[in-house]
């Protein structure tokens, strides 16, 4: 990119916040962060990390703690977490969004999102805010804690992937079908180390919330983030939210270029659906039409807009859901539920047989709405990884609200165009309100510093201390406890669902669930290595895709994991491993993946020295047969990351750095 040439939106956002580094793909850069977002499934660790950092008060422009994941209060655990988060938000100067106020991403967009700003969140779908012309990136909780403390965000400079949109979506298709088309073309690894930027005349027909749908699921492509320009659609959204004064125009310069190019003619889009059990397993709805359906769920951060619920209400109005289908509605925010109710659409949904749930993530994170084994569940959600629903042998499909509603009415997977033809129904013209039902009463503002310093966060008995991990040894000799294939997700490493999620603040207890979806014996076998030299895991491509939850690094580290050797890593999990002292290594020769098996022993003699020097590491593999195999591995860690790993993780590294500074003083 020329420093003086025409710039795209992503380059403008990065350049305006660049603290250090060169904007060359692959180079490490540091970015100033304006806003942060945390939610309750990851936020308790962030608050403990702020304590460990001895932070007096948040140094960002805006930081918000949401409660949207662990909403089911089957016992005291989630309620205790909520109180810890509320009082911690008071202590550190954060906004607090109460339980039931809404899913973090659409709620943040409604109340706090500002074009041109940077946002990091301890949730992988944070890039949804790119719909407003923000640079919004999902990261691990520790990096959010550091951003709250005023530290920059470090990442590898991504390529910019320009996607030109032309034309206009045909009836019975919507924004979900656009992002599913991207996944059909490129699957779950197509966006690795890239920022996706949408531009072109086709944007004119997409509202800000439509863009939210597309930006949200850019995470499923593995992208660092997704950005849209801040144009009249964004101005209109902010006007509806009584925040037009926050509008700042942000457009690509004429003649702006991109590292990678793509084109989508929206007129060619058709209803699409992701089959179980990957967001990248996309086919046309007509290819699978007729499959029986037992559950349909509309909601989540992936389809959070008022029109997403209103279109379903218009389709089911005066009709009844098939008797074999559970039709579940998860309003994405209290504001949207209010508008939906004022329109009369909530009543239409209820009369048709819908079950209305509270505003939150709910079934998207496996907190309720778990489907029956062997029965198809259609969801407007972003992910359908195995077991994420709360049912181990689940069958979850991802689709648009139009496809979901048509299928709920027919009791089988149905292309909404075919349903409309039989129902003799034209695509509804929705009468949406001119202004949103803005209500800020469930947002608790930060305390003034003098009052905040008097607050002591309330810790329930289920909230454990952060683990204390030792420094990396000079030599590693450890067994391979587990070998997994491609695209292993953080849901499979540290499961979601109503059984595990209540222990998000209790690392020793949560560790008992680690990798149990892959191998139920792993936690016990791993615990036996924790007091010795630890163990190693071998993985395929895109290891650690999906959620940003740093628990997927902390709990295996608690159980003795010292290194992961994989074909490649998903960005956020790769960083999380480094943050907690686990060495992420990649095969220098992809064929060597087949030369290591579970129960082999890995030996690296000069581990610390090789990491410091940045050279390839020689690994000796001791086979059960007595044979020895030599392979080479490498890492992509910066010196900053290596220093953290050598110290045992980023927190001990920072403590060591602070101690050195005190001695110098």
Secondary structure, 3 states (H helix, E strand, C coil): CCCCCCCCHHHHHHHHHEEECCCCCCCEEEECCCEEEEEHHHHHHHHHHHHHCCCCCCCCCEEEEECCCCCCCCCHHHHHHHHHHHHHHHHHCCEEECCCCECHHHHHHHHCCCCCCEEEECCHHHHHHHHHCCEEEECCHHHHHHHHCCCCEEEECCEEEEEEEECCCCCCCCHHHHHHHHHHHHHHHCCECEEEEEECHHHHHCCHHHHHHHHHHHHHHCECEEECCECHHHHHHHHHCCCHHHCCCECCCCCCCCCEEEEEEHHHCCCEEECCCCCCCEEEHHHHCCCECCEEEEECHHHCCHHHHHHHHHHHCCCCCCCCCEEEEECCEHHHHHHHHHCCHHHHHHHHCCEEECCCCHHHHCCCCCCCCCCCEEECCCCCCCCCCCCCCCCEEEECHHHHHHHHHHCECCCHHHHHHHHCCCCCCCCCCCCCCCCCCCEECCCCHHHHCCCCCCCCCCCCCCCCCCCCCCCEEEEEEEECCCCCEHHHHCCCCCCCHHHCCCHHHHHHHCCCCCCCCHHHHHHCCCCCCCEEEEECCCECECCCCCHHHHHHHHCCEEEEEECCECHHHHHHHHHCCCEEEEECCHHHHHHCCCCCEEEECCHHHHHHHCCCEEEEEECCCCCEEEEEEECCCCHHHHHHHHHCCHHHHHHHHHHHHHHHC
